[in-house]
């Protein structure tokens, strides 16, 4: 990876959901999207970062060391973005 990665918030949310729900299928159900979309988002995120975040296990995926570290940062970033959205009104004014 060179420079700063331009990460997509939906890819981050999807990755966190996979990590928290224990796999691609449960994450897809919780997010209301198909497994193929989840897998596509994960592949794009890993490509952008240039690091493997998940490895295929018997029936699903497990976090790599990098994935476990990145999950913590990604979850905080998603929470901060959610909070920022809650703190403003639709017109862009502060609460």
C-alpha positions in Angstrom: 0.0 0.0 0.0 1.4 3.4 -0.9 0.1 6.6 0.7 -3.3 6.7 2.4 -5.9 4.1 1.5 -9.2 5.5 0.4 -11.5 3.2 2.3 -15.2 2.8 1.7 -17.4 3.0 4.8 -19.7 0.1 3.6 -16.6 -2.1 3.2 -15.6 -1.2 6.8 -19.1 -1.9 8.1 -19.2 -5.2 6.3 -15.8 -6.3 7.6 -16.8 -5.4 11.2 -20.1 -7.3 10.8 -18.3 -10.4 9.4 -15.9 -10.3 12.3 -18.6 -9.7 14.9 -21.1 -12.2 13.6 -18.6 -15.0 13.0 -18.9 -15.3 9.3 -20.0 -14.2 5.9 -23.5 -15.8 5.9 -24.6 -14.4 9.3 -23.2 -11.0 8.3 -25.0 -11.0 5.0 -28.3 -11.8 6.8 -27.7 -9.1 9.4 -26.9 -6.5 6.7 -29.7 -7.6 4.5 -27.4 -8.2 1.5 -26.2 -11.3 -0.4 -23.2 -13.3 0.5 -21.6 -12.4 -2.8 -21.8 -8.7 -2.0 -20.2 -9.3 1.4 -17.4 -11.3 -0.2 -16.9 -8.7 -2.9 -16.6 -5.9 -0.3 -14.1 -7.9 1.8 -12.0 -8.6 -1.3 -12.0 -4.9 -2.2 -11.0 -3.9 1.3 -8.2 -6.4 1.5 -7.0 -5.2 -2.0 -7.0 -1.6 -0.9 -5.1 -2.3 2.3 -2.8 -4.8 0.7 -3.2 -7.2 3.5 -5.2 -10.3 4.2 -7.8 -9.7 7.0 -9.6 -13.0 6.9 -8.6 -16.6 6.2 -11.0 -19.3 5.1 -11.7 -21.9 7.8 -13.8 -25.0 7.6 -17.1 -23.3 7.0 -16.4 -19.6 7.3 -13.7 -17.1 7.9 -11.4 -16.3 10.8 -9.5 -13.1 11.4 -5.8 -12.9 10.8 -3.6 -11.0 13.2 -3.9 -8.0 11.0 -7.6 -8.5 10.7 -8.0 -8.5 14.5 -6.1 -5.3 14.8 -7.9 -3.6 11.9 -11.3 -4.7 13.2 -10.8 -2.6 16.4 -9.9 0.5 14.3 -12.6 -0.1 11.8 -15.3 -0.5 14.5 -14.2 2.8 16.2 -14.2 4.6 12.8 -17.7 3.3 12.0 -18.9 4.4 15.5 -17.4 7.8 15.1 -19.1 8.3 11.7 -22.4 7.1 13.1 -22.1 9.6 16.0 -21.2 12.4 13.7 -24.3 11.7 11.6 -26.4 11.7 14.8 -25.0 15.0 15.9 -26.2 16.9 13.0 -29.6 17.7 11.7 -30.6 16.8 8.1 -30.0 20.4 7.1 -26.4 20.2 8.4 -27.0 22.2 11.5 -25.7 21.0 14.9 -28.2 19.7 17.4 
